[in-house]
């Protein structure tokens, strides 16, 4: 009798967790606005989750604007559980102007990612990192 109650309890808990996850995923499919800036450059755009075969991808679409004569780049960093992946440069722009970019990363519940605008063409001098994986976005890394 006791094992039957435990089995029913485990099944109910599993169903509740699945319901919460499906509700979070459904709301997460809506594009979420993000923005980052540093020095004379700013980047802004949207991000969303998209089904991709047997998994999910996090899509990023944006635009970097440079208002001074320097060079700036937009970078993302991703982590799966405790594994940090190599950083990805999404765009670079030297001098005044605007440039569009897109990015994509495989996503699951253990994925965290951030985006920053950096001075130059590397990640040595960057502005605040903005999260790409909390729903909704607004916090810094």
Secondary structure, 3 states (H helix, E strand, C coil): CHHHHHHHHHHHHHHHHHHHHHHHHHHHCCCEEEEEEECCEEEEEEEEEEEECCEEEEEEEEEEEECCCCEEEEEEEEEECCEECCCEEEEEEECCEEEEEEEEEEECCCEEEEEEEEECCCCCCECCCEECCCCCCCCEC
